[in-house]
Amino acid sequence: MRLRTLRDLEVEGKRVLTRVDYNVPLEDGRVADDTRIRATLPTLAALRERGARVILCSHLGRPKGQVREELRLAPVAGRLAELLGAPVRYVRDIVGAEARAMAEALEPGEVGLLENLRFDPREEQNDPGFARELASLAECYVNDAFGAAHRAHASTAGVTAFLPSAAGLLMEREIQALTRVLEADEHPFVLILGGAKVSDKIGVIENLSQRVDALLLGGGMANTFLKALGYEVGRSLVEDDRLDEAKRLLSRVEKRGVQVVLPVDVVVAPALEAVDRARKVLVSEVTPADAIFDIGPLTVARFAEVIGGAALVVWNGPMGVFEVPAFREGTRGIAQAVAACAGFTVVGGGDSAAAVGELGLTDRIDHVSTGGGATLEFLEGKELPGVRVLMEAEE
């Protein structure tokens, strides 16, 4: 099977429905982080250069089929226009008369943006009627929303039944980079996992443990592994219902010859807001009154040593509560170690990608994924609905 790409699609002069992932944070009516918007600019440039009339569609937040004023895409349209240096025709409509009028009025190279797809409950239901209405606005379809590719929604899967379809440049780049990970023959291969929950990452560990040489565990999920091994973790975030599973998983992975590295020191405090009482302790020194909020400097150094010798690194999930300055040094240290690695480096989406961006290290990472859940599911080996519909048999 091969992925149909923008190069396979005749878009010259045509109306092109383009699914993007502009699910970006808003603050005071403005886009607070435009990383996902910037990531689509190469695809938009390619379409505009070929004279396409670009009709963008995206979701924002979780309005659950209701119109919510604070989740309208007007701020996104404004920021996109600034980045393009050209007007963006935004309409407060998805498939109605206003949307049709906008689509029909677009000139070659012009860009329009439909309203938040999830204001219509039929989007998440992958309703064929809604998909047909979306498709009727255009003559072909491009999906550049890897971050939404794990959802079988009308705009990610349904529309492909009605229009010639292909992957955008961002979607293509994501799939190439993550496929390289799944088919990895580069060693040492180091997998770094953080974030809150073990349950979110079990599938990734199981799938990649056949290939990885070292598994570095941090963030809230490490607390569950530490407790499973008998360490005191106090008031830390722990998935108590996953303790036995965590212990078995460690045993299975180690039997496969994988080097597993857990934190040796951590940053603790009585509570998240008690930053004035934060202190660094060895994992053996955590008390029942403590909560773990970051990995410590000894752990950062140990992780960095393993990362430094890697030929391939995949990192998904922060090492601590990165948004609180007192608990961000672990994530900062790992980000710097990954950026300094001479091997091929991939940072999974979500918080770890945001951290890399905030630290100004994005350009030093080979691939920063825009997908959160989609990246994890791809690395678990799952088939993503939004990708499957863009595949075709090899000729």
NORHU-V995846 format. One record per residue. N is the residue number from 1. RES is the residue in one small letter. PSI is psi in degrees with one decimal (* if undefined). Layout:
# NORHU-V995846
n-><N	N>
res-><RES	RES>
psi-><PSI	PSI>
This chain:
# NORHU-V995846
n-><1	2	3	4	5	6	7	8	9	10	11	12	13	14	15	16	17	18	19	20	21	22	23	24	25	26	27	28	29	30	31	32	33	34	35	36	37	38	39	40	41	42	43	44	45	46	47	48	49	50	51	52	53	54	55	56	57	58	59	60	61	62	63	64	65	66	67	68	69	70	71	72	73	74	75	76	77	78	79	80	81	82	83	84	85	86	87	88	89	90	91	92	93	94	95	96	97	98	99	100	101	102	103	104	105	106	107	108	109	110	111	112	113	114	115	116	117	118	119	120	121	122	123	124	125	126	127	128	129	130	131	132	133	134	135	136	137	138	139	140	141	142	143	144	145	146	147	148	149	150	151	152	153	154	155	156	157	158	159	160	161	162	163	164	165	166	167	168	169	170	171	172	173	174	175	176	177	178	179	180	181	182	183	184	185	186	187	188	189	190	191	192	193	194	195	196	197	198	199	200	201	202	203	204	205	206	207	208	209	210	211	212	213	214	215	216	217	218	219	220	221	222	223	224	225	226	227	228	229	230	231	232	233	234	235	236	237	238	239	240	241	242	243	244	245	246	247	248	249	250	251	252	253	254	255	256	257	258	259	260	261	262	263	264	265	266	267	268	269	270	271	272	273	274	275	276	277	278	279	280	281	282	283	284	285	286	287	288	289	290	291	292	293	294	295	296	297	298	299	300	301	302	303	304	305	306	307	308	309	310	311	312	313	314	315	316	317	318	319	320	321	322	323	324	325	326	327	328	329	330	331	332	333	334	335	336	337	338	339	340	341	342	343	344	345	346	347	348	349	350	351	352	353	354	355	356	357	358	359	360	361	362	363	364	365	366	367	368	369	370	371	372	373	374	375	376	377	378	379	380	381	382	383	384	385	386	387	388	389	390	391	392	393	394	395>
res-><m	r	l	r	t	l	r	d	l	e	v	e	g	k	r	v	l	t	r	v	d	y	n	v	p	l	e	d	g	r	v	a	d	d	t	r	i	r	a	t	l	p	t	l	a	a	l	r	e	r	g	a	r	v	i	l	c	s	h	l	g	r	p	k	g	q	v	r	e	e	l	r	l	a	p	v	a	g	r	l	a	e	l	l	g	a	p	v	r	y	v	r	d	i	v	g	a	e	a	r	a	m	a	e	a	l	e	p	g	e	v	g	l	l	e	n	l	r	f	d	p	r	e	e	q	n	d	p	g	f	a	r	e	l	a	s	l	a	e	c	y	v	n	d	a	f	g	a	a	h	r	a	h	a	s	t	a	g	v	t	a	f	l	p	s	a	a	g	l	l	m	e	r	e	i	q	a	l	t	r	v	l	e	a	d	e	h	p	f	v	l	i	l	g	g	a	k	v	s	d	k	i	g	v	i	e	n	l	s	q	r	v	d	a	l	l	l	g	g	g	m	a	n	t	f	l	k	a	l	g	y	e	v	g	r	s	l	v	e	d	d	r	l	d	e	a	k	r	l	l	s	r	v	e	k	r	g	v	q	v	v	l	p	v	d	v	v	v	a	p	a	l	e	a	v	d	r	a	r	k	v	l	v	s	e	v	t	p	a	d	a	i	f	d	i	g	p	l	t	v	a	r	f	a	e	v	i	g	g	a	a	l	v	v	w	n	g	p	m	g	v	f	e	v	p	a	f	r	e	g	t	r	g	i	a	q	a	v	a	a	c	a	g	f	t	v	v	g	g	g	d	s	a	a	a	v	g	e	l	g	l	t	d	r	i	d	h	v	s	t	g	g	g	a	t	l	e	f	l	e	g	k	e	l	p	g	v	r	v	l	m	e	a	e	e>
psi-><142.4	153.5	126.3	129.5	177.1	-30.0	-18.2	-4.5	134.1	105.5	-5.3	119.4	-0.5	156.2	122.6	109.7	120.2	112.2	122.9	164.7	88.6	36.2	77.6	155.6	138.1	140.5	124.3	40.7	13.6	156.5	122.1	-27.3	113.2	18.5	-46.6	-30.5	-47.5	-34.5	-22.4	-6.5	-39.1	-39.6	-43.8	-39.7	-42.1	-42.5	-44.7	-38.8	-29.2	8.6	18.3	152.6	104.6	118.9	103.8	144.7	143.2	163.9	167.0	117.9	-159.3	72.0	-11.6	47.6	9.4	147.8	119.1	117.5	-37.6	-7.4	17.3	156.3	10.7	-45.1	-32.7	-43.9	-40.8	-45.3	-38.8	-41.0	-40.0	-43.5	-35.6	-24.7	30.9	155.1	149.9	121.1	97.2	135.2	143.5	52.2	154.8	-56.7	11.3	-165.2	-38.7	-39.3	-43.0	-40.6	-42.4	-47.8	-42.5	-24.1	-13.2	136.2	161.5	131.3	-9.4	158.6	133.8	158.6	123.8	164.5	165.6	114.1	-35.3	3.7	-20.9	119.4	-20.3	-19.7	-54.7	-17.0	-4.7	46.0	124.0	-35.1	-42.2	-41.0	-41.5	-41.0	-42.9	-47.2	-31.1	-14.5	-15.8	177.7	-14.4	171.9	137.4	129.9	115.1	19.9	71.2	-35.4	-17.4	7.9	-14.8	3.6	130.4	76.2	170.0	-39.9	-12.1	-24.2	-47.5	-41.2	-22.8	-14.9	-14.8	-9.2	147.5	131.7	153.2	165.5	143.2	176.8	-36.0	-46.9	-44.7	-43.4	-41.9	-48.7	-39.6	-45.7	-44.5	-29.9	-37.4	-37.8	-47.7	-28.9	20.1	130.5	19.3	130.9	148.1	141.1	118.4	125.7	122.7	122.5	133.9	-149.9	-177.3	-43.7	136.0	-39.6	-28.7	-20.8	-3.2	-45.2	-37.9	-45.4	-47.2	-44.1	-39.3	-11.0	-17.5	-18.4	-29.8	153.9	-28.8	139.6	115.2	124.0	125.7	-165.0	-170.5	-32.2	-28.6	-28.6	-40.3	-41.8	-41.6	-43.8	-37.8	-27.9	4.2	3.7	148.4	127.2	5.0	-127.1	13.4	155.5	123.2	141.4	90.2	-28.5	-1.2	6.3	-48.9	-40.1	-40.7	-42.2	-42.2	-38.9	-45.0	-43.0	-45.4	-44.6	-43.2	-33.6	-24.2	1.7	12.3	133.7	116.7	124.9	116.1	162.9	140.0	-20.5	156.8	165.0	123.2	161.1	161.4	-29.6	163.3	-36.5	-9.0	54.8	-25.1	-14.2	15.5	143.4	157.2	129.7	157.9	155.1	-24.2	-7.7	2.9	134.2	165.6	-19.9	-4.9	157.0	136.1	127.6	-2.5	162.9	156.4	176.6	-31.9	-39.3	-42.8	-45.4	-40.2	-44.9	-45.6	-35.0	-42.7	-43.4	-39.2	-27.4	10.1	148.2	-23.6	130.3	131.9	126.4	126.1	117.9	132.0	160.2	-11.7	-165.3	82.4	-30.1	-13.4	118.2	-36.1	-17.5	30.2	-7.7	-32.9	-47.9	-41.0	-45.5	-41.1	-39.3	-42.5	-37.2	-41.9	-42.7	-31.6	-11.8	135.3	-13.9	-177.9	124.4	134.4	128.0	122.5	161.3	-170.2	-137.1	-37.4	-37.7	-40.5	-39.5	-44.3	-41.8	-43.9	-31.5	-0.7	28.2	1.8	-42.7	-12.4	3.9	135.8	-38.8	120.2	113.5	143.5	-2.4	141.2	-86.5	-34.3	-40.1	-45.8	-45.6	-38.4	-44.4	-19.8	-11.9	10.6	151.6	126.2	127.2	-41.2	-17.9	-41.6	-40.9	-8.0	5.8	151.2	158.3	142.5	137.6	*>
